[in-house]
Amino acid sequence: ERATEEESPQWNRCYKGYFTFVSHILAAKTVANIIKTSLGPRGLDKILISPDGDITVTNDGATILTQMEVEHQIAKLLVQLSKSQDDEIGDGTTG
């Protein structure tokens, strides 16, 4: 008796790998979509409300990302990357 595609360990491994890949792409796109409207000369401010009710208004991507509660590992990696870049270089504004 021959195994079906669903019962094949190799097929299951490829199937899970594909959906993991798609999950990573969607997480990265979600992070990008959150901050893209705050970028550039026409960037908009975001209103962030913390769980205890504190309100922050900012258009700084690093601030937006660090104040988010992120669960997905790829999204966490992007948040850490943003924080690291902000610590090393800053946000590029003059003032």
MIDOLO-993654 format. One record per atom (N, C-alpha, C): atom name; residue in one letter; y negated, z, x. Coordinates in pm, whole numbers, m for minus. Layout:
<atoms>
+------+------+--------+--------+--------+
| site | code |     c2 |     c3 |     c1 |
+------+------+--------+--------+--------+
|   CA |    a |      Y |      Z |      X |
...
+------+------+--------+--------+--------+
</atoms>
This chain:
<atoms>
+------+------+--------+--------+--------+
| site | code |     c2 |     c3 |     c1 |
+------+------+--------+--------+--------+
|    N |    e |    118 |      0 |     85 |
|   CA |    e |      0 |      0 |      0 |
|    C |    e |   m124 |      0 |     90 |
|    N |    r |   m219 |    m84 |     57 |
|   CA |    r |   m340 |   m101 |    136 |
|    C |    r |   m453 |    m11 |     82 |
|    N |    a |   m528 |     49 |    174 |
|   CA |    a |   m640 |    138 |    134 |
|    C |    a |   m756 |     54 |     84 |
|    N |    t |   m826 |    105 |    m15 |
|   CA |    t |   m946 |     37 |    m66 |
|    C |    t |  m1062 |     68 |     27 |
|    N |    e |  m1172 |     m3 |      7 |
|   CA |    e |  m1290 |     18 |     92 |
|    C |    e |  m1339 |    162 |     85 |
|    N |    e |  m1339 |    220 |    m34 |
|   CA |    e |  m1388 |    356 |    m51 |
|    C |    e |  m1302 |    459 |     21 |
|    N |    e |  m1174 |    429 |     40 |
|   CA |    e |  m1083 |    523 |    105 |
|    C |    e |  m1078 |    506 |    256 |
|    N |    s |  m1135 |    399 |    307 |
|   CA |    s |  m1131 |    371 |    450 |
|    C |    s |  m1229 |    461 |    525 |
|    N |    p |  m1182 |    535 |    627 |
|   CA |    p |  m1274 |    622 |    703 |
|    C |    p |  m1386 |    543 |    771 |
|    N |    q |  m1356 |    423 |    819 |
|   CA |    q |  m1458 |    342 |    885 |
|    C |    q |  m1564 |    299 |    784 |
|    N |    w |  m1522 |    260 |    665 |
|   CA |    w |  m1617 |    219 |    563 |
|    C |    w |  m1706 |    337 |    524 |
|    N |    n |  m1647 |    455 |    507 |
|   CA |    n |  m1725 |    574 |    472 |
|    C |    n |  m1827 |    607 |    579 |
|    N |    r |  m1788 |    593 |    706 |
|   CA |    r |  m1879 |    623 |    817 |
|    C |    r |  m1997 |    526 |    816 |
|    N |    c |  m1971 |    398 |    793 |
|   CA |    c |  m2079 |    299 |    787 |
|    C |    c |  m2169 |    324 |    667 |
|    N |    y |  m2108 |    357 |    555 |
|   CA |    y |  m2181 |    383 |    431 |
|    C |    y |  m2275 |    502 |    449 |
|    N |    k |  m2224 |    611 |    504 |
|   CA |    k |  m2306 |    730 |    527 |
|    C |    k |  m2415 |    702 |    630 |
|    N |    g |  m2381 |    627 |    734 |
|   CA |    g |  m2479 |    592 |    836 |
|    C |    g |  m2593 |    510 |    780 |
|    N |    y |  m2560 |    416 |    691 |
|   CA |    y |  m2662 |    332 |    629 |
|    C |    y |  m2757 |    417 |    545 |
|    N |    f |  m2703 |    507 |    464 |
|   CA |    f |  m2789 |    588 |    379 |
|    C |    f |  m2869 |    691 |    459 |
|    N |    t |  m2817 |    736 |    570 |
|   CA |    t |  m2894 |    822 |    660 |
|    C |    t |  m3011 |    745 |    717 |
|    N |    f |  m2985 |    622 |    759 |
|   CA |    f |  m3090 |    534 |    812 |
|    C |    f |  m3199 |    511 |    708 |
|    N |    v |  m3160 |    480 |    586 |
|   CA |    v |  m3256 |    457 |    478 |
|    C |    v |  m3336 |    584 |    450 |
|    N |    s |  m3271 |    699 |    453 |
|   CA |    s |  m3338 |    827 |    431 |
|    C |    s |  m3445 |    851 |    537 |
|    N |    h |  m3414 |    819 |    662 |
|   CA |    h |  m3511 |    836 |    771 |
|    C |    h |  m3632 |    744 |    752 |
|    N |    i |  m3606 |    621 |    715 |
|   CA |    i |  m3715 |    526 |    692 |
|    C |    i |  m3804 |    573 |    578 |
|    N |    l |  m3744 |    618 |    469 |
|   CA |    l |  m3823 |    666 |    355 |
|    C |    l |  m3905 |    789 |    390 |
|    N |    a |  m3851 |    878 |    471 |
|   CA |    a |  m3927 |    996 |    514 |
|    C |    a |  m4048 |    955 |    596 |
|    N |    a |  m4029 |    862 |    689 |
|   CA |    a |  m4141 |    815 |    772 |
|    C |    a |  m4247 |    745 |    687 |
|    N |    k |  m4203 |    664 |    590 |
|   CA |    k |  m4299 |    595 |    502 |
|    C |    k |  m4376 |    695 |    416 |
|    N |    t |  m4309 |    800 |    372 |
|   CA |    t |  m4375 |    901 |    290 |
|    C |    t |  m4485 |    972 |    370 |
|    N |    v |  m4454 |   1009 |    493 |
|   CA |    v |  m4555 |   1073 |    580 |
|    C |    v |  m4672 |    977 |    601 |
|    N |    a |  m4642 |    851 |    629 |
|   CA |    a |  m4748 |    752 |    651 |
|    C |    a |  m4834 |    735 |    526 |
|    N |    n |  m4772 |    730 |    410 |
|   CA |    n |  m4847 |    713 |    285 |
|    C |    n |  m4936 |    832 |    254 |
|    N |    i |  m4895 |    950 |    297 |
|   CA |    i |  m4976 |   1070 |    272 |
|    C |    i |  m5106 |   1066 |    352 |
|    N |    i |  m5099 |   1021 |    477 |
|   CA |    i |  m5219 |   1028 |    561 |
|    C |    i |  m5297 |    897 |    571 |
|    N |    k |  m5240 |    785 |    527 |
|   CA |    k |  m5308 |    658 |    550 |
|    C |    k |  m5443 |    647 |    480 |
|    N |    t |  m5461 |    710 |    366 |
|   CA |    t |  m5589 |    701 |    296 |
|    C |    t |  m5697 |    786 |    362 |
|    N |    s |  m5660 |    870 |    458 |
|   CA |    s |  m5760 |    953 |    526 |
|    C |    s |  m5804 |    891 |    659 |
|    N |    l |  m5749 |    775 |    693 |
|   CA |    l |  m5778 |    713 |    823 |
|    C |    l |  m5891 |    611 |    814 |
|    N |    g |  m5960 |    592 |    926 |
|   CA |    g |  m6061 |    488 |    936 |
|    C |    g |  m6197 |    531 |    887 |
|    N |    p |  m6294 |    439 |    898 |
|   CA |    p |  m6431 |    472 |    859 |
|    C |    p |  m6447 |    496 |    709 |
|    N |    r |  m6358 |    444 |    630 |
|   CA |    r |  m6364 |    467 |    485 |
|    C |    r |  m6257 |    567 |    441 |
|    N |    g |  m6211 |    647 |    535 |
|   CA |    g |  m6108 |    746 |    505 |
|    C |    g |  m6156 |    851 |    406 |
|    N |    l |  m6068 |    889 |    319 |
|   CA |    l |  m6101 |    987 |    216 |
|    C |    l |  m6057 |   1127 |    258 |
|    N |    d |  m6130 |   1226 |    210 |
|   CA |    d |  m6091 |   1365 |    234 |
|    C |    d |  m5975 |   1401 |    142 |
|    N |    k |  m5893 |   1493 |    189 |
|   CA |    k |  m5782 |   1545 |    109 |
|    C |    k |  m5812 |   1691 |     78 |
|    N |    i |  m5776 |   1733 |    m40 |
|   CA |    i |  m5788 |   1873 |    m78 |
|    C |    i |  m5650 |   1935 |    m68 |
|    N |    l |  m5638 |   2035 |     18 |
|   CA |    l |  m5510 |   2103 |     39 |
|    C |    l |  m5521 |   2243 |    m18 |
|    N |    i |  m5424 |   2281 |    m97 |
|   CA |    i |  m5422 |   2414 |   m156 |
|    C |    i |  m5296 |   2484 |   m107 |
|    N |    s |  m5315 |   2596 |    m38 |
|   CA |    s |  m5201 |   2671 |     16 |
|    C |    s |  m5134 |   2751 |    m96 |
|    N |    p |  m5013 |   2801 |    m72 |
|   CA |    p |  m4944 |   2881 |   m175 |
|    C |    p |  m5023 |   3004 |   m220 |
|    N |    d |  m5107 |   3059 |   m131 |
|   CA |    d |  m5184 |   3177 |   m170 |
|    C |    d |  m5322 |   3141 |   m228 |
|    N |    g |  m5347 |   3011 |   m248 |
|   CA |    g |  m5469 |   2967 |   m315 |
|    C |    g |  m5584 |   2927 |   m225 |
|    N |    d |  m5568 |   2936 |    m94 |
|   CA |    d |  m5675 |   2893 |     m3 |
|    C |    d |  m5691 |   2741 |    m12 |
|    N |    i |  m5817 |   2696 |    m15 |
|   CA |    i |  m5846 |   2553 |    m28 |
|    C |    i |  m5903 |   2502 |    103 |
|    N |    t |  m5851 |   2388 |    148 |
|   CA |    t |  m5900 |   2321 |    269 |
|    C |    t |  m5931 |   2177 |    232 |
|    N |    v |  m6050 |   2130 |    271 |
|   CA |    v |  m6087 |   1990 |    252 |
|    C |    v |  m6097 |   1927 |    390 |
|    N |    t |  m6017 |   1823 |    414 |
|   CA |    t |  m6014 |   1761 |    546 |
|    C |    t |  m5971 |   1616 |    537 |
|    N |    n |  m6006 |   1540 |    640 |
|   CA |    n |  m5952 |   1405 |    654 |
|    C |    n |  m5879 |   1391 |    788 |
|    N |    d |  m5852 |   1504 |    852 |
|   CA |    d |  m5781 |   1506 |    979 |
|    C |    d |  m5630 |   1502 |    954 |
|    N |    g |  m5566 |   1396 |   1002 |
|   CA |    g |  m5424 |   1378 |    980 |
|    C |    g |  m5339 |   1493 |   1031 |
|    N |    a |  m5373 |   1545 |   1149 |
|   CA |    a |  m5296 |   1656 |   1206 |
|    C |    a |  m5305 |   1780 |   1118 |
|    N |    t |  m5423 |   1808 |   1065 |
|   CA |    t |  m5440 |   1923 |    977 |
|    C |    t |  m5361 |   1904 |    847 |
|    N |    i |  m5369 |   1785 |    792 |
|   CA |    i |  m5295 |   1756 |    668 |
|    C |    i |  m5145 |   1777 |    690 |
|    N |    l |  m5093 |   1722 |    799 |
|   CA |    l |  m4950 |   1730 |    823 |
|    C |    l |  m4903 |   1871 |    857 |
|    N |    t |  m4982 |   1945 |    934 |
|   CA |    t |  m4937 |   2080 |    972 |
|    C |    t |  m4940 |   2177 |    854 |
|    N |    q |  m5022 |   2149 |    754 |
|   CA |    q |  m5027 |   2239 |    639 |
|    C |    q |  m4926 |   2203 |    530 |
|    N |    m |  m4854 |   2094 |    549 |
|   CA |    m |  m4750 |   2055 |    453 |
|    C |    m |  m4622 |   2132 |    480 |
|    N |    e |  m4545 |   2156 |    375 |
|   CA |    e |  m4412 |   2215 |    390 |
|    C |    e |  m4313 |   2099 |    395 |
|    N |    v |  m4262 |   2070 |    514 |
|   CA |    v |  m4176 |   1954 |    536 |
|    C |    v |  m4032 |   2001 |    556 |
|    N |    e |  m3938 |   1936 |    488 |
|   CA |    e |  m3797 |   1973 |    502 |
|    C |    e |  m3716 |   1868 |    577 |
|    N |    h |  m3748 |   1740 |    561 |
|   CA |    h |  m3670 |   1633 |    623 |
|    C |    h |  m3691 |   1634 |    774 |
|    N |    q |  m3583 |   1619 |    850 |
|   CA |    q |  m3590 |   1631 |    996 |
|    C |    q |  m3680 |   1524 |   1059 |
|    N |    i |  m3675 |   1402 |   1011 |
|   CA |    i |  m3759 |   1296 |   1067 |
|    C |    i |  m3906 |   1324 |   1035 |
|    N |    a |  m3934 |   1370 |    915 |
|   CA |    a |  m4072 |   1405 |    879 |
|    C |    a |  m4121 |   1521 |    965 |
|    N |    k |  m4034 |   1619 |    991 |
|   CA |    k |  m4071 |   1730 |   1080 |
|    C |    k |  m4103 |   1679 |   1220 |
|    N |    l |  m4025 |   1583 |   1267 |
|   CA |    l |  m4049 |   1524 |   1398 |
|    C |    l |  m4186 |   1457 |   1403 |
|    N |    l |  m4223 |   1385 |   1298 |
|   CA |    l |  m4353 |   1320 |   1294 |
|    C |    l |  m4467 |   1422 |   1288 |
|    N |    v |  m4447 |   1531 |   1216 |
|   CA |    v |  m4548 |   1638 |   1211 |
|    C |    v |  m4565 |   1700 |   1350 |
|    N |    q |  m4454 |   1726 |   1418 |
|   CA |    q |  m4461 |   1783 |   1554 |
|    C |    q |  m4529 |   1686 |   1650 |
|    N |    l |  m4500 |   1557 |   1635 |
|   CA |    l |  m4563 |   1455 |   1719 |
|    C |    l |  m4714 |   1453 |   1697 |
|    N |    s |  m4756 |   1461 |   1572 |
|   CA |    s |  m4898 |   1464 |   1539 |
|    C |    s |  m4966 |   1586 |   1598 |
|    N |    k |  m4902 |   1702 |   1586 |
|   CA |    k |  m4958 |   1826 |   1642 |
|    C |    k |  m4969 |   1817 |   1793 |
|    N |    s |  m4866 |   1765 |   1856 |
|   CA |    s |  m4866 |   1752 |   2001 |
|    C |    s |  m4977 |   1658 |   2048 |
|    N |    q |  m4995 |   1547 |   1978 |
|   CA |    q |  m5100 |   1452 |   2014 |
|    C |    q |  m5237 |   1515 |   1993 |
|    N |    d |  m5254 |   1587 |   1885 |
|   CA |    d |  m5382 |   1652 |   1856 |
|    C |    d |  m5414 |   1758 |   1962 |
|    N |    d |  m5312 |   1834 |   2005 |
|   CA |    d |  m5332 |   1936 |   2109 |
|    C |    d |  m5369 |   1871 |   2242 |
|    N |    e |  m5305 |   1759 |   2273 |
|   CA |    e |  m5325 |   1694 |   2402 |
|    C |    e |  m5454 |   1613 |   2408 |
|    N |    i |  m5483 |   1538 |   2303 |
|   CA |    i |  m5593 |   1442 |   2307 |
|    C |    i |  m5706 |   1479 |   2213 |
|    N |    g |  m5675 |   1539 |   2101 |
|   CA |    g |  m5776 |   1567 |   1999 |
|    C |    g |  m5775 |   1455 |   1896 |
|    N |    d |  m5868 |   1463 |   1802 |
|   CA |    d |  m5868 |   1363 |   1695 |
|    C |    d |  m5964 |   1248 |   1720 |
|    N |    g |  m6037 |   1250 |   1829 |
|   CA |    g |  m6123 |   1138 |   1864 |
|    C |    g |  m6262 |   1143 |   1803 |
|    N |    t |  m6294 |   1247 |   1729 |
|   CA |    t |  m6428 |   1254 |   1669 |
|    C |    t |  m6525 |   1312 |   1770 |
|    N |    t |  m6651 |   1279 |   1752 |
|   CA |    t |  m6756 |   1336 |   1836 |
|    C |    t |  m6842 |   1424 |   1748 |
|    N |    g |  m6903 |   1519 |   1807 |
|   CA |    g |  m6984 |   1601 |   1720 |
|    C |    g |  m7051 |   1705 |   1794 |
+------+------+--------+--------+--------+
</atoms>
